[in-house]
Amino acid sequence: MLEFKNVQLEAVPHELSFVARLGEVTAIRGERGSGKTSVVNAILGRAPVVSGFVTIDGELVTVGSAPFFRKTVSYVPQDVRLAVSRLSVVVDEMLAIAASQGRGCAKAAVAAEMATLGITEDVLRTDVRSLDGRLVRLVLAALGSAIGGSIFLLDEPVDRPDTVMSSFLRRQAERGRCVVVTESGDYVDCDKTIMI
């Protein structure tokens, strides 16, 4: 369970209080520039909380404790500017990081998750510059799913209604994960909406 209790962040004009539970999809919605990514950074322990607190399973998340909690979180960033030519490089690097955290995962698991999204492995060998941004985000979501963790955090994974991503996120929740997604519109099916 992820909880925000009377949390004030520098980039968000009002306090936030909410609980995101295992088995649910929670959407944090607001206009561009409203502070959604700051909320994500607070969950990851990368942004200081001015007041209030953020907890995961009742334990306080701070900048100091964040490395421990990151082991329970799979994170897909909003702005994916890849400095690599192929997605296979990103997948290999993320799998190595997960393994160093004791969260071993095989490349075959990533391929299986990609297949559930209708994506073939040849995409990993395609020049990134020729790929649609949506496709890149779907591959990274598949990677995050395969790596696991009780919290699945996706920052702006879609910029328009997307039934494929909605179904994918619903399956993640049904697997018992706490799914938290930020978005600027009503794009994915969710159980709970937090407006910023």
Disulfide bonds with the S-S distance in Angstrom:
none
